[in-house]
Structures are given as structure tokens and as C-alpha cells.
């Protein structure tokens, strides 16, 4: 299982490939990704699949809450390795 730090690094890399307007220096774990329109709703399915792959466990769509994808910190806190029970 990947550590939360490894998940953060891979999420940062993915976000930077999808958000050409965002520089590596401008991306923090607290950067509002959808609110500031660095990511759009069209990115959500791919992001969800990436998170499932990184945590090696499915994410139940019915359990999603508003704000789960606000920023990298929130995603790792909600879906990261530490929050997954085998």
C-alpha cells in the first residue's frame, strides 16, 4: 500500500498534467482545484479511478460528499492509505 506522502506526490503530478495554467510552485496541498477551475468536472471520473488505483481499494460513489475533491489534502485525508481498512 502506498503511503499518504506517496499518494500526495502522485496526485500533484496528475493535477499538473491536467491543469496547464497551474505551475508546480503554485500547487500546494491546499490549492482549491475545482473552485479555482484548475480541474473541471470532466476530470472527476479519471481522478476517481486514479484514487482507487492509488489506494488499492474501490471508492463507493454513494459515500461521496460535497468537498471530497476540494484539494489534495482533503483527498488524501478522505481516501488516502491511512483511511483505508483492509
PyMOL Python script that loads the backbone (N, CA, C, O; Angstrom):
from pymol import cmd

cmd.read_pdbstr("""\
ATOM      1  N   UNK A   1       0.842  -1.179   0.000  1.00  0.00           N
ATOM      2  CA  UNK A   1       0.000   0.000   0.000  1.00  0.00           C
ATOM      3  C   UNK A   1       0.888   1.242   0.000  1.00  0.00           C
ATOM      4  O   UNK A   1       1.916   1.288   0.675  1.00  0.00           O
ATOM      5  N   UNK A   2       0.477   2.233  -0.759  1.00  0.00           N
ATOM      6  CA  UNK A   2       1.226   3.479  -0.817  1.00  0.00           C
ATOM      7  C   UNK A   2       0.992   4.303   0.446  1.00  0.00           C
ATOM      8  O   UNK A   2      -0.082   4.261   1.046  1.00  0.00           O
ATOM      9  N   UNK A   3       2.009   5.041   0.830  1.00  0.00           N
ATOM     10  CA  UNK A   3       1.862   5.947   1.973  1.00  0.00           C
ATOM     11  C   UNK A   3       1.095   7.188   1.521  1.00  0.00           C
ATOM     12  O   UNK A   3       0.973   7.464   0.327  1.00  0.00           O
ATOM     13  N   UNK A   4       0.588   7.921   2.493  1.00  0.00           N
ATOM     14  CA  UNK A   4      -0.113   9.171   2.171  1.00  0.00           C
ATOM     15  C   UNK A   4       0.808  10.134   1.428  1.00  0.00           C
ATOM     16  O   UNK A   4       0.367  10.841   0.522  1.00  0.00           O
ATOM     17  N   UNK A   5       2.078  10.164   1.804  1.00  0.00           N
ATOM     18  CA  UNK A   5       3.035  11.055   1.147  1.00  0.00           C
ATOM     19  C   UNK A   5       3.222  10.668  -0.327  1.00  0.00           C
ATOM     20  O   UNK A   5       3.303  11.537  -1.195  1.00  0.00           O
ATOM     21  N   UNK A   6       3.289   9.367  -0.603  1.00  0.00           N
ATOM     22  CA  UNK A   6       3.410   8.909  -1.987  1.00  0.00           C
ATOM     23  C   UNK A   6       2.150   9.243  -2.784  1.00  0.00           C
ATOM     24  O   UNK A   6       2.229   9.634  -3.948  1.00  0.00           O
ATOM     25  N   UNK A   7       0.997   9.088  -2.152  1.00  0.00           N
ATOM     26  CA  UNK A   7      -0.266   9.434  -2.817  1.00  0.00           C
ATOM     27  C   UNK A   7      -0.294  10.928  -3.134  1.00  0.00           C
ATOM     28  O   UNK A   7      -0.701  11.318  -4.228  1.00  0.00           O
ATOM     29  N   UNK A   8       0.130  11.764  -2.195  1.00  0.00           N
ATOM     30  CA  UNK A   8       0.187  13.221  -2.430  1.00  0.00           C
ATOM     31  C   UNK A   8       1.059  13.541  -3.643  1.00  0.00           C
ATOM     32  O   UNK A   8       0.673  14.333  -4.503  1.00  0.00           O
ATOM     33  N   UNK A   9       2.213  12.931  -3.704  1.00  0.00           N
ATOM     34  CA  UNK A   9       3.152  13.186  -4.798  1.00  0.00           C
ATOM     35  C   UNK A   9       2.534  12.794  -6.143  1.00  0.00           C
ATOM     36  O   UNK A   9       2.630  13.546  -7.114  1.00  0.00           O
ATOM     37  N   UNK A  10       1.907  11.634  -6.199  1.00  0.00           N
ATOM     38  CA  UNK A  10       1.298  11.178  -7.447  1.00  0.00           C
ATOM     39  C   UNK A  10       0.088  12.027  -7.823  1.00  0.00           C
ATOM     40  O   UNK A  10      -0.134  12.290  -9.005  1.00  0.00           O
ATOM     41  N   UNK A  11      -0.689  12.457  -6.850  1.00  0.00           N
ATOM     42  CA  UNK A  11      -1.810  13.353  -7.138  1.00  0.00           C
ATOM     43  C   UNK A  11      -1.319  14.695  -7.670  1.00  0.00           C
ATOM     44  O   UNK A  11      -1.884  15.228  -8.625  1.00  0.00           O
ATOM     45  N   UNK A  12      -0.276  15.243  -7.060  1.00  0.00           N
ATOM     46  CA  UNK A  12       0.292  16.512  -7.552  1.00  0.00           C
ATOM     47  C   UNK A  12       0.709  16.380  -9.015  1.00  0.00           C
ATOM     48  O   UNK A  12       0.408  17.243  -9.839  1.00  0.00           O
ATOM     49  N   UNK A  13       1.394  15.307  -9.316  1.00  0.00           N
ATOM     50  CA  UNK A  13       1.855  15.072 -10.682  1.00  0.00           C
ATOM     51  C   UNK A  13       0.669  14.993 -11.649  1.00  0.00           C
ATOM     52  O   UNK A  13       0.700  15.592 -12.724  1.00  0.00           O
ATOM     53  N   UNK A  14      -0.363  14.260 -11.268  1.00  0.00           N
ATOM     54  CA  UNK A  14      -1.541  14.118 -12.128  1.00  0.00           C
ATOM     55  C   UNK A  14      -2.230  15.464 -12.328  1.00  0.00           C
ATOM     56  O   UNK A  14      -2.588  15.816 -13.452  1.00  0.00           O
ATOM     57  N   UNK A  15      -2.415  16.213 -11.253  1.00  0.00           N
ATOM     58  CA  UNK A  15      -3.069  17.519 -11.347  1.00  0.00           C
ATOM     59  C   UNK A  15      -2.303  18.425 -12.302  1.00  0.00           C
ATOM     60  O   UNK A  15      -2.909  19.115 -13.121  1.00  0.00           O
ATOM     61  N   UNK A  16      -0.993  18.429 -12.205  1.00  0.00           N
ATOM     62  CA  UNK A  16      -0.190  19.300 -13.067  1.00  0.00           C
ATOM     63  C   UNK A  16      -0.317  18.922 -14.543  1.00  0.00           C
ATOM     64  O   UNK A  16      -0.169  19.787 -15.407  1.00  0.00           O
ATOM     65  N   UNK A  17      -0.587  17.655 -14.850  1.00  0.00           N
ATOM     66  CA  UNK A  17      -0.784  17.266 -16.249  1.00  0.00           C
ATOM     67  C   UNK A  17      -2.142  17.715 -16.769  1.00  0.00           C
ATOM     68  O   UNK A  17      -2.315  17.903 -17.973  1.00  0.00           O
ATOM     69  N   UNK A  18      -3.106  17.888 -15.872  1.00  0.00           N
ATOM     70  CA  UNK A  18      -4.465  18.275 -16.271  1.00  0.00           C
ATOM     71  C   UNK A  18      -4.707  19.774 -16.185  1.00  0.00           C
ATOM     72  O   UNK A  18      -5.664  20.278 -16.774  1.00  0.00           O
ATOM     73  N   UNK A  19      -3.859  20.491 -15.466  1.00  0.00           N
ATOM     74  CA  UNK A  19      -4.064  21.925 -15.240  1.00  0.00           C
ATOM     75  C   UNK A  19      -2.885  22.721 -15.790  1.00  0.00           C
ATOM     76  O   UNK A  19      -1.982  23.086 -15.036  1.00  0.00           O
ATOM     77  N   UNK A  20      -2.882  22.995 -17.089  1.00  0.00           N
ATOM     78  CA  UNK A  20      -1.745  23.696 -17.689  1.00  0.00           C
ATOM     79  C   UNK A  20      -1.553  25.120 -17.154  1.00  0.00           C
ATOM     80  O   UNK A  20      -0.469  25.688 -17.281  1.00  0.00           O
ATOM     81  N   UNK A  21      -2.593  25.692 -16.564  1.00  0.00           N
ATOM     82  CA  UNK A  21      -2.495  27.044 -16.017  1.00  0.00           C
ATOM     83  C   UNK A  21      -1.836  27.075 -14.641  1.00  0.00           C
ATOM     84  O   UNK A  21      -1.579  28.151 -14.099  1.00  0.00           O
ATOM     85  N   UNK A  22      -1.565  25.920 -14.085  1.00  0.00           N
ATOM     86  CA  UNK A  22      -1.043  25.818 -12.724  1.00  0.00           C
ATOM     87  C   UNK A  22       0.413  25.374 -12.756  1.00  0.00           C
ATOM     88  O   UNK A  22       0.751  24.363 -13.371  1.00  0.00           O
ATOM     89  N   UNK A  23       1.269  26.139 -12.089  1.00  0.00           N
ATOM     90  CA  UNK A  23       2.692  25.770 -12.037  1.00  0.00           C
ATOM     91  C   UNK A  23       2.942  24.870 -10.836  1.00  0.00           C
ATOM     92  O   UNK A  23       2.148  24.843  -9.896  1.00  0.00           O
ATOM     93  N   UNK A  24       4.034  24.141 -10.871  1.00  0.00           N
ATOM     94  CA  UNK A  24       4.404  23.267  -9.754  1.00  0.00           C
ATOM     95  C   UNK A  24       4.572  24.088  -8.482  1.00  0.00           C
ATOM     96  O   UNK A  24       4.228  23.629  -7.393  1.00  0.00           O
ATOM     97  N   UNK A  25       5.098  25.297  -8.617  1.00  0.00           N
ATOM     98  CA  UNK A  25       5.273  26.166  -7.449  1.00  0.00           C
ATOM     99  C   UNK A  25       3.933  26.686  -6.927  1.00  0.00           C
ATOM    100  O   UNK A  25       3.802  26.986  -5.740  1.00  0.00           O
ATOM    101  N   UNK A  26       2.947  26.791  -7.805  1.00  0.00           N
ATOM    102  CA  UNK A  26       1.647  27.316  -7.415  1.00  0.00           C
ATOM    103  C   UNK A  26       0.707  26.272  -6.835  1.00  0.00           C
ATOM    104  O   UNK A  26      -0.355  26.612  -6.314  1.00  0.00           O
ATOM    105  N   UNK A  27       1.090  25.003  -6.922  1.00  0.00           N
ATOM    106  CA  UNK A  27       0.248  23.923  -6.419  1.00  0.00           C
ATOM    107  C   UNK A  27       0.691  23.511  -5.025  1.00  0.00           C
ATOM    108  O   UNK A  27       1.816  23.055  -4.823  1.00  0.00           O
ATOM    109  N   UNK A  28      -0.209  23.678  -4.073  1.00  0.00           N
ATOM    110  CA  UNK A  28       0.038  23.210  -2.712  1.00  0.00           C
ATOM    111  C   UNK A  28      -1.025  22.161  -2.389  1.00  0.00           C
ATOM    112  O   UNK A  28      -1.944  21.934  -3.176  1.00  0.00           O
ATOM    113  N   UNK A  29      -0.894  21.541  -1.253  1.00  0.00           N
ATOM    114  CA  UNK A  29      -1.896  20.560  -0.842  1.00  0.00           C
ATOM    115  C   UNK A  29      -3.239  21.212  -0.539  1.00  0.00           C
ATOM    116  O   UNK A  29      -4.254  20.519  -0.456  1.00  0.00           O
ATOM    117  N   UNK A  30      -3.262  22.516  -0.374  1.00  0.00           N
ATOM    118  CA  UNK A  30      -4.494  23.243  -0.051  1.00  0.00           C
ATOM    119  C   UNK A  30      -5.022  24.088  -1.217  1.00  0.00           C
ATOM    120  O   UNK A  30      -5.977  24.843  -1.033  1.00  0.00           O
ATOM    121  N   UNK A  31      -4.432  23.982  -2.401  1.00  0.00           N
ATOM    122  CA  UNK A  31      -4.923  24.718  -3.563  1.00  0.00           C
ATOM    123  C   UNK A  31      -6.314  24.200  -3.932  1.00  0.00           C
ATOM    124  O   UNK A  31      -6.464  23.006  -4.194  1.00  0.00           O
ATOM    125  N   UNK A  32      -7.334  25.063  -3.959  1.00  0.00           N
ATOM    126  CA  UNK A  32      -8.684  24.628  -4.347  1.00  0.00           C
ATOM    127  C   UNK A  32      -8.710  24.268  -5.839  1.00  0.00           C
ATOM    128  O   UNK A  32      -8.647  25.151  -6.695  1.00  0.00           O
ATOM    129  N   UNK A  33      -8.799  23.001  -6.137  1.00  0.00           N
ATOM    130  CA  UNK A  33      -8.618  22.536  -7.513  1.00  0.00           C
ATOM    131  C   UNK A  33      -9.820  22.818  -8.405  1.00  0.00           C
ATOM    132  O   UNK A  33      -9.651  23.297  -9.526  1.00  0.00           O
ATOM    133  N   UNK A  34     -11.010  22.537  -7.940  1.00  0.00           N
ATOM    134  CA  UNK A  34     -12.203  22.769  -8.759  1.00  0.00           C
ATOM    135  C   UNK A  34     -12.712  24.199  -8.589  1.00  0.00           C
ATOM    136  O   UNK A  34     -13.160  24.820  -9.553  1.00  0.00           O
ATOM    137  N   UNK A  35     -12.645  24.707  -7.389  1.00  0.00           N
ATOM    138  CA  UNK A  35     -13.128  26.061  -7.105  1.00  0.00           C
ATOM    139  C   UNK A  35     -12.374  27.103  -7.927  1.00  0.00           C
ATOM    140  O   UNK A  35     -12.974  28.052  -8.431  1.00  0.00           O
ATOM    141  N   UNK A  36     -11.063  26.926  -8.063  1.00  0.00           N
ATOM    142  CA  UNK A  36     -10.266  27.860  -8.862  1.00  0.00           C
ATOM    143  C   UNK A  36     -10.167  27.425 -10.329  1.00  0.00           C
ATOM    144  O   UNK A  36      -9.433  28.022 -11.117  1.00  0.00           O
ATOM    145  N   UNK A  37     -10.906  26.392 -10.671  1.00  0.00           N
ATOM    146  CA  UNK A  37     -11.037  25.888 -12.045  1.00  0.00           C
ATOM    147  C   UNK A  37      -9.726  25.385 -12.659  1.00  0.00           C
ATOM    148  O   UNK A  37      -9.510  25.481 -13.867  1.00  0.00           O
ATOM    149  N   UNK A  38      -8.872  24.856 -11.807  1.00  0.00           N
ATOM    150  CA  UNK A  38      -7.679  24.179 -12.326  1.00  0.00           C
ATOM    151  C   UNK A  38      -8.087  22.826 -12.896  1.00  0.00           C
ATOM    152  O   UNK A  38      -7.514  22.354 -13.878  1.00  0.00           O
ATOM    153  N   UNK A  39      -9.089  22.208 -12.264  1.00  0.00           N
ATOM    154  CA  UNK A  39      -9.698  20.982 -12.767  1.00  0.00           C
ATOM    155  C   UNK A  39     -11.163  21.271 -13.043  1.00  0.00           C
ATOM    156  O   UNK A  39     -11.763  22.166 -12.447  1.00  0.00           O
ATOM    157  N   UNK A  40     -11.730  20.487 -13.970  1.00  0.00           N
ATOM    158  CA  UNK A  40     -13.148  20.634 -14.313  1.00  0.00           C
ATOM    159  C   UNK A  40     -13.859  19.311 -14.052  1.00  0.00           C
ATOM    160  O   UNK A  40     -13.224  18.285 -13.809  1.00  0.00           O
ATOM    161  N   UNK A  41     -15.150  19.353 -14.106  1.00  0.00           N
ATOM    162  CA  UNK A  41     -15.950  18.155 -13.822  1.00  0.00           C
ATOM    163  C   UNK A  41     -15.592  16.994 -14.754  1.00  0.00           C
ATOM    164  O   UNK A  41     -15.729  15.830 -14.377  1.00  0.00           O
ATOM    165  N   UNK A  42     -15.143  17.301 -15.942  1.00  0.00           N
ATOM    166  CA  UNK A  42     -14.758  16.247 -16.884  1.00  0.00           C
ATOM    167  C   UNK A  42     -13.566  15.435 -16.354  1.00  0.00           C
ATOM    168  O   UNK A  42     -13.360  14.299 -16.779  1.00  0.00           O
ATOM    169  N   UNK A  43     -12.797  15.996 -15.447  1.00  0.00           N
ATOM    170  CA  UNK A  43     -11.645  15.299 -14.861  1.00  0.00           C
ATOM    171  C   UNK A  43     -12.027  14.354 -13.725  1.00  0.00           C
ATOM    172  O   UNK A  43     -11.239  13.487 -13.345  1.00  0.00           O
ATOM    173  N   UNK A  44     -13.218  14.516 -13.191  1.00  0.00           N
ATOM    174  CA  UNK A  44     -13.611  13.774 -11.994  1.00  0.00           C
ATOM    175  C   UNK A  44     -13.591  12.247 -12.160  1.00  0.00           C
ATOM    176  O   UNK A  44     -13.062  11.565 -11.282  1.00  0.00           O
ATOM    177  N   UNK A  45     -14.142  11.680 -13.241  1.00  0.00           N
ATOM    178  CA  UNK A  45     -14.081  10.218 -13.366  1.00  0.00           C
ATOM    179  C   UNK A  45     -12.640   9.679 -13.380  1.00  0.00           C
ATOM    180  O   UNK A  45     -12.347   8.668 -12.741  1.00  0.00           O
ATOM    181  N   UNK A  46     -11.762  10.347 -14.098  1.00  0.00           N
ATOM    182  CA  UNK A  46     -10.371   9.914 -14.147  1.00  0.00           C
ATOM    183  C   UNK A  46      -9.694  10.065 -12.779  1.00  0.00           C
ATOM    184  O   UNK A  46      -8.902   9.215 -12.371  1.00  0.00           O
ATOM    185  N   UNK A  47     -10.013  11.143 -12.086  1.00  0.00           N
ATOM    186  CA  UNK A  47      -9.465  11.361 -10.751  1.00  0.00           C
ATOM    187  C   UNK A  47      -9.950  10.278  -9.790  1.00  0.00           C
ATOM    188  O   UNK A  47      -9.173   9.767  -8.984  1.00  0.00           O
ATOM    189  N   UNK A  48     -11.204   9.934  -9.874  1.00  0.00           N
ATOM    190  CA  UNK A  48     -11.762   8.888  -9.029  1.00  0.00           C
ATOM    191  C   UNK A  48     -11.073   7.543  -9.289  1.00  0.00           C
ATOM    192  O   UNK A  48     -10.739   6.822  -8.349  1.00  0.00           O
ATOM    193  N   UNK A  49     -10.866   7.215 -10.550  1.00  0.00           N
ATOM    194  CA  UNK A  49     -10.165   5.967 -10.882  1.00  0.00           C
ATOM    195  C   UNK A  49      -8.716   5.992 -10.399  1.00  0.00           C
ATOM    196  O   UNK A  49      -8.202   4.976  -9.931  1.00  0.00           O
ATOM    197  N   UNK A  50      -8.058   7.139 -10.509  1.00  0.00           N
ATOM    198  CA  UNK A  50      -6.691   7.270 -10.015  1.00  0.00           C
ATOM    199  C   UNK A  50      -6.641   7.036  -8.505  1.00  0.00           C
ATOM    200  O   UNK A  50      -5.786   6.295  -8.020  1.00  0.00           O
ATOM    201  N   UNK A  51      -7.540   7.654  -7.773  1.00  0.00           N
ATOM    202  CA  UNK A  51      -7.572   7.472  -6.326  1.00  0.00           C
ATOM    203  C   UNK A  51      -7.819   6.008  -5.948  1.00  0.00           C
ATOM    204  O   UNK A  51      -7.202   5.497  -5.014  1.00  0.00           O
ATOM    205  N   UNK A  52      -8.704   5.346  -6.658  1.00  0.00           N
ATOM    206  CA  UNK A  52      -8.952   3.926  -6.391  1.00  0.00           C
ATOM    207  C   UNK A  52      -7.698   3.099  -6.637  1.00  0.00           C
ATOM    208  O   UNK A  52      -7.380   2.193  -5.867  1.00  0.00           O
ATOM    209  N   UNK A  53      -7.002   3.409  -7.692  1.00  0.00           N
ATOM    210  CA  UNK A  53      -5.764   2.684  -8.007  1.00  0.00           C
ATOM    211  C   UNK A  53      -4.688   2.963  -6.959  1.00  0.00           C
ATOM    212  O   UNK A  53      -3.992   2.041  -6.535  1.00  0.00           O
ATOM    213  N   UNK A  54      -4.544   4.206  -6.539  1.00  0.00           N
ATOM    214  CA  UNK A  54      -3.505   4.566  -5.572  1.00  0.00           C
ATOM    215  C   UNK A  54      -3.765   3.955  -4.199  1.00  0.00           C
ATOM    216  O   UNK A  54      -2.826   3.573  -3.502  1.00  0.00           O
ATOM    217  N   UNK A  55      -5.008   3.862  -3.816  1.00  0.00           N
ATOM    218  CA  UNK A  55      -5.323   3.309  -2.500  1.00  0.00           C
ATOM    219  C   UNK A  55      -5.570   1.811  -2.538  1.00  0.00           C
ATOM    220  O   UNK A  55      -5.723   1.169  -1.499  1.00  0.00           O
ATOM    221  N   UNK A  56      -5.606   1.260  -3.749  1.00  0.00           N
ATOM    222  CA  UNK A  56      -5.809  -0.177  -3.959  1.00  0.00           C
ATOM    223  C   UNK A  56      -7.115  -0.661  -3.331  1.00  0.00           C
ATOM    224  O   UNK A  56      -7.188  -1.753  -2.767  1.00  0.00           O
ATOM    225  N   UNK A  57      -8.135   0.174  -3.444  1.00  0.00           N
ATOM    226  CA  UNK A  57      -9.460  -0.174  -2.922  1.00  0.00           C
ATOM    227  C   UNK A  57     -10.495   0.678  -3.643  1.00  0.00           C
ATOM    228  O   UNK A  57     -10.219   1.819  -4.013  1.00  0.00           O
ATOM    229  N   UNK A  58     -11.682   0.124  -3.842  1.00  0.00           N
ATOM    230  CA  UNK A  58     -12.727   0.901  -4.515  1.00  0.00           C
ATOM    231  C   UNK A  58     -13.250   2.029  -3.630  1.00  0.00           C
ATOM    232  O   UNK A  58     -13.147   1.988  -2.404  1.00  0.00           O
ATOM    233  N   UNK A  59     -13.810   3.030  -4.289  1.00  0.00           N
ATOM    234  CA  UNK A  59     -14.474   4.141  -3.604  1.00  0.00           C
ATOM    235  C   UNK A  59     -15.955   4.033  -3.944  1.00  0.00           C
ATOM    236  O   UNK A  59     -16.332   4.028  -5.116  1.00  0.00           O
ATOM    237  N   UNK A  60     -16.775   3.948  -2.931  1.00  0.00           N
ATOM    238  CA  UNK A  60     -18.218   3.851  -3.148  1.00  0.00           C
ATOM    239  C   UNK A  60     -18.759   5.230  -3.509  1.00  0.00           C
ATOM    240  O   UNK A  60     -18.694   6.161  -2.707  1.00  0.00           O
ATOM    241  N   UNK A  61     -19.284   5.349  -4.700  1.00  0.00           N
ATOM    242  CA  UNK A  61     -19.789   6.632  -5.189  1.00  0.00           C
ATOM    243  C   UNK A  61     -20.905   7.158  -4.287  1.00  0.00           C
ATOM    244  O   UNK A  61     -21.047   8.368  -4.111  1.00  0.00           O
ATOM    245  N   UNK A  62     -21.689   6.253  -3.720  1.00  0.00           N
ATOM    246  CA  UNK A  62     -22.786   6.660  -2.847  1.00  0.00           C
ATOM    247  C   UNK A  62     -22.286   7.339  -1.573  1.00  0.00           C
ATOM    248  O   UNK A  62     -23.025   8.088  -0.934  1.00  0.00           O
ATOM    249  N   UNK A  63     -21.034   7.077  -1.208  1.00  0.00           N
ATOM    250  CA  UNK A  63     -20.465   7.652   0.018  1.00  0.00           C
ATOM    251  C   UNK A  63     -19.762   8.990  -0.204  1.00  0.00           C
ATOM    252  O   UNK A  63     -19.277   9.602   0.747  1.00  0.00           O
ATOM    253  N   UNK A  64     -19.706   9.445  -1.454  1.00  0.00           N
ATOM    254  CA  UNK A  64     -19.031  10.714  -1.735  1.00  0.00           C
ATOM    255  C   UNK A  64     -19.820  11.877  -1.160  1.00  0.00           C
ATOM    256  O   UNK A  64     -21.051  11.866  -1.136  1.00  0.00           O
ATOM    257  N   UNK A  65     -19.085  12.879  -0.697  1.00  0.00           N
ATOM    258  CA  UNK A  65     -19.694  14.070  -0.091  1.00  0.00           C
ATOM    259  C   UNK A  65     -19.210  15.314  -0.825  1.00  0.00           C
ATOM    260  O   UNK A  65     -18.136  15.300  -1.426  1.00  0.00           O
ATOM    261  N   UNK A  66     -19.992  16.387  -0.780  1.00  0.00           N
ATOM    262  CA  UNK A  66     -19.508  17.638  -1.364  1.00  0.00           C
ATOM    263  C   UNK A  66     -18.186  18.028  -0.701  1.00  0.00           C
ATOM    264  O   UNK A  66     -18.054  17.962   0.521  1.00  0.00           O
ATOM    265  N   UNK A  67     -17.245  18.422  -1.488  1.00  0.00           N
ATOM    266  CA  UNK A  67     -15.966  18.855  -0.952  1.00  0.00           C
ATOM    267  C   UNK A  67     -14.907  17.767  -0.870  1.00  0.00           C
ATOM    268  O   UNK A  67     -13.763  18.069  -0.530  1.00  0.00           O
ATOM    269  N   UNK A  68     -15.238  16.513  -1.168  1.00  0.00           N
ATOM    270  CA  UNK A  68     -14.252  15.425  -1.084  1.00  0.00           C
ATOM    271  C   UNK A  68     -13.055  15.645  -2.010  1.00  0.00           C
ATOM    272  O   UNK A  68     -11.973  15.116  -1.754  1.00  0.00           O
ATOM    273  N   UNK A  69     -13.234  16.412  -3.075  1.00  0.00           N
ATOM    274  CA  UNK A  69     -12.172  16.621  -4.055  1.00  0.00           C
ATOM    275  C   UNK A  69     -11.690  18.067  -4.062  1.00  0.00           C
ATOM    276  O   UNK A  69     -11.114  18.521  -5.051  1.00  0.00           O
ATOM    277  N   UNK A  70     -11.916  18.787  -2.982  1.00  0.00           N
ATOM    278  CA  UNK A  70     -11.580  20.213  -2.896  1.00  0.00           C
ATOM    279  C   UNK A  70     -10.117  20.478  -3.176  1.00  0.00           C
ATOM    280  O   UNK A  70      -9.784  21.359  -3.970  1.00  0.00           O
ATOM    281  N   UNK A  71      -9.243  19.729  -2.535  1.00  0.00           N
ATOM    282  CA  UNK A  71      -7.797  19.917  -2.695  1.00  0.00           C
ATOM    283  C   UNK A  71      -7.092  18.592  -2.397  1.00  0.00           C
ATOM    284  O   UNK A  71      -7.722  17.621  -1.979  1.00  0.00           O
ATOM    285  N   UNK A  72      -5.798  18.570  -2.614  1.00  0.00           N
ATOM    286  CA  UNK A  72      -5.032  17.338  -2.421  1.00  0.00           C
ATOM    287  C   UNK A  72      -5.081  16.889  -0.961  1.00  0.00           C
ATOM    288  O   UNK A  72      -5.229  15.698  -0.686  1.00  0.00           O
ATOM    289  N   UNK A  73      -4.958  17.823  -0.034  1.00  0.00           N
ATOM    290  CA  UNK A  73      -5.008  17.466   1.385  1.00  0.00           C
ATOM    291  C   UNK A  73      -6.319  16.754   1.723  1.00  0.00           C
ATOM    292  O   UNK A  73      -6.313  15.721   2.392  1.00  0.00           O
ATOM    293  N   UNK A  74      -7.423  17.299   1.267  1.00  0.00           N
ATOM    294  CA  UNK A  74      -8.733  16.710   1.543  1.00  0.00           C
ATOM    295  C   UNK A  74      -8.855  15.322   0.934  1.00  0.00           C
ATOM    296  O   UNK A  74      -9.360  14.405   1.581  1.00  0.00           O
ATOM    297  N   UNK A  75      -8.398  15.157  -0.305  1.00  0.00           N
ATOM    298  CA  UNK A  75      -8.477  13.848  -0.958  1.00  0.00           C
ATOM    299  C   UNK A  75      -7.645  12.799  -0.222  1.00  0.00           C
ATOM    300  O   UNK A  75      -8.097  11.671  -0.026  1.00  0.00           O
ATOM    301  N   UNK A  76      -6.436  13.169   0.183  1.00  0.00           N
ATOM    302  CA  UNK A  76      -5.581  12.211   0.892  1.00  0.00           C
ATOM    303  C   UNK A  76      -6.174  11.894   2.258  1.00  0.00           C
ATOM    304  O   UNK A  76      -6.140  10.748   2.704  1.00  0.00           O
ATOM    305  N   UNK A  77      -6.712  12.905   2.918  1.00  0.00           N
ATOM    306  CA  UNK A  77      -7.334  12.687   4.222  1.00  0.00           C
ATOM    307  C   UNK A  77      -8.540  11.765   4.095  1.00  0.00           C
ATOM    308  O   UNK A  77      -8.741  10.882   4.928  1.00  0.00           O
ATOM    309  N   UNK A  78      -9.333  11.968   3.064  1.00  0.00           N
ATOM    310  CA  UNK A  78     -10.575  11.194   2.870  1.00  0.00           C
ATOM    311  C   UNK A  78     -10.332   9.824   2.268  1.00  0.00           C
ATOM    312  O   UNK A  78     -10.970   8.849   2.666  1.00  0.00           O
ATOM    313  N   UNK A  79      -9.404   9.735   1.302  1.00  0.00           N
ATOM    314  CA  UNK A  79      -9.234   8.497   0.547  1.00  0.00           C
ATOM    315  C   UNK A  79      -7.858   7.866   0.659  1.00  0.00           C
ATOM    316  O   UNK A  79      -7.623   6.797   0.096  1.00  0.00           O
ATOM    317  N   UNK A  80      -6.945   8.505   1.374  1.00  0.00           N
ATOM    318  CA  UNK A  80      -5.564   8.018   1.439  1.00  0.00           C
ATOM    319  C   UNK A  80      -5.420   6.692   2.157  1.00  0.00           C
ATOM    320  O   UNK A  80      -6.378   6.153   2.712  1.00  0.00           O
ATOM    321  N   UNK A  81      -4.206   6.181   2.135  1.00  0.00           N
ATOM    322  CA  UNK A  81      -3.907   4.873   2.713  1.00  0.00           C
ATOM    323  C   UNK A  81      -4.252   4.751   4.170  1.00  0.00           C
ATOM    324  O   UNK A  81      -4.701   3.693   4.611  1.00  0.00           O
ATOM    325  N   UNK A  82      -4.050   5.828   4.947  1.00  0.00           N
ATOM    326  CA  UNK A  82      -4.320   5.765   6.378  1.00  0.00           C
ATOM    327  C   UNK A  82      -5.810   5.606   6.666  1.00  0.00           C
ATOM    328  O   UNK A  82      -6.191   5.079   7.711  1.00  0.00           O
ATOM    329  N   UNK A  83      -6.650   6.060   5.741  1.00  0.00           N
ATOM    330  CA  UNK A  83      -8.083   5.977   5.958  1.00  0.00           C
ATOM    331  C   UNK A  83      -8.704   4.706   5.429  1.00  0.00           C
ATOM    332  O   UNK A  83      -9.919   4.529   5.528  1.00  0.00           O
ATOM    333  N   UNK A  84      -7.904   3.815   4.871  1.00  0.00           N
ATOM    334  CA  UNK A  84      -8.424   2.597   4.254  1.00  0.00           C
ATOM    335  C   UNK A  84      -8.194   1.421   5.198  1.00  0.00           C
ATOM    336  O   UNK A  84      -7.081   1.190   5.669  1.00  0.00           O
ATOM    337  N   UNK A  85      -9.252   0.699   5.458  1.00  0.00           N
ATOM    338  CA  UNK A  85      -9.107  -0.508   6.249  1.00  0.00           C
ATOM    339  C   UNK A  85      -9.131  -1.711   5.324  1.00  0.00           C
ATOM    340  O   UNK A  85      -9.986  -1.794   4.442  1.00  0.00           O
ATOM    341  N   UNK A  86      -8.213  -2.638   5.509  1.00  0.00           N
ATOM    342  CA  UNK A  86      -8.156  -3.805   4.600  1.00  0.00           C
ATOM    343  C   UNK A  86      -9.368  -4.697   4.724  1.00  0.00           C
ATOM    344  O   UNK A  86      -9.463  -5.709   4.029  1.00  0.00           O
TER     345      UNK A  86
END
""", "prot")
cmd.dss("prot")
cmd.show_as("cartoon", "prot")
cmd.util.cbc("prot")
cmd.orient("prot")
